[in-house]
Amino acid sequence: MYPSVTDILRDLFGLNLALPIQTFGFFVAIAFLCGSYVLGKELKRMEGLGWMNSLTERMLIGKPASTQELVIAAVVGFLIGFKLIYGALHYGELVDDPQGVIMSAKGSWLGGLLGAALSAWSKKREKDKEKLAKPEWRNVEIHPYDLVGNLTLIAAAGGLIGAKIFHILEDTTDFMRDPIGALTSFSGLTFYGGLIVGAASVLWYARKKGIPLLRLMDATAPALMLAYGVGRIGCQMAGDGDWGIVNTHPMPDWMSFLPEWMWAFDYPHNVNGVGIPIPGCEGKHCAVLPETVYPTPFYESVMGIGLFGFLWSIRKKLLMPGMMFCIYLVVNGLERFFIEKIRVNATYDILGHAITQAEIISAALVLVGITGIWLIRKRGAVSSTSDQ
């Protein structure tokens, strides 16, 4: 396993570069970039088809930087400088535990003050370049794809909050044992919590901007599927605990041409340090599972990227708004429901049956998706009849 990007570079290329970048976080960032790229392409295509229109916003141009803008810039600059300079001066500590350093109160006050001054000065200089003798109101055209950056940031923030909240609801014991650690840790994130809260945040923003919600949902469907598949690569490579149940069965003959780890894996050097000690290993990540398990993050990566290919291939054939997103709900829900059967997860006792949070949500998504497809098709049939 590769808990950090440093481990990847060392093993694959023989480079010993100490970088404070964790593998899971790196692939989450790549997942967001991939999703943003696909979303941007879809929004451009939809605008070209006339399914979306550019927006017009009235903006005051030529105004100098306000006190509020300078204060916000200074605060952001302070936080960056506070951590950045401390990290540079204590680089070994940062590489060893980047999450601990970032989430702690440790920092450089001098770096913070310098960062605040530089950020405020940069903001003032930026606004001075646009300053007019007399500020004037102008109508500025904004295309939906111009808002992809904002949509991504909102989805990331809402998704992180939702993923953490749903994880706490799923595993209250861990939260009660260490509330502060559970809230500040980058581990312990539930995908469906991130999907629900992130999607709600994006739809709220889109509605404020006047973007057609059903078309936006359709555009995000392939992007969400791709981001999910790419993000699961990080889970597999880091060994973050999202693995499956114990699998000591022999590999089926039809899989014999594949590496053994694709069937059963013991996740040596996993990032969570779960398992038994590895003889002769020294350092933080020296544990291996006592028994092999199903490598479910790998399976989900393959299925996620494969389902993205499916959604991408049919997107031009789906003309009715909302249809693509409903199909996404069905295939995503089915994928997650069945993977839960071989995946380790906390369960709820419902009427004598052990059911996971993901099984409940994924089943609901499938039902919502099927209902949505039926309603959209029915509405389309009614429209066709009325046109004749």
Secondary structure, 3 states (H helix, E strand, C coil): CCCEHHHHHHHHHCCCCCCCCEHHHHHHHHHHHHHHHHHHHHHHHHHHCCCCCCEEEEEEECCCCCHHHHHHHHHHHHHHHHHHHHHHHCHHHHHHCHHHHHHCCCCCHHHHHHHHHHHHHHHHHHHHHHCCCCCEEEEEEECHHHHHHHHHHHHHHHHHHHHHHHHHHHCHHHHHHCHHHHHHCCCCCCHHHHHHHHHHHHHHHHHHHCCCHHHHHHHHHHHHHHHHHHHHHHHHHHCCCCCECECCCCCCHHHCCCCHHHCCECCCCCCCCCCEECCCCCCCCCEECCCCECCHHHHHHHHHHHHHHHHHHHHHHCCCCCHHHHHHHHHHHHHHHHHHHHECCCEEEECCEEEEHHHHHHHHHHHHHHHHHHHHHHHHHHHHHHHC
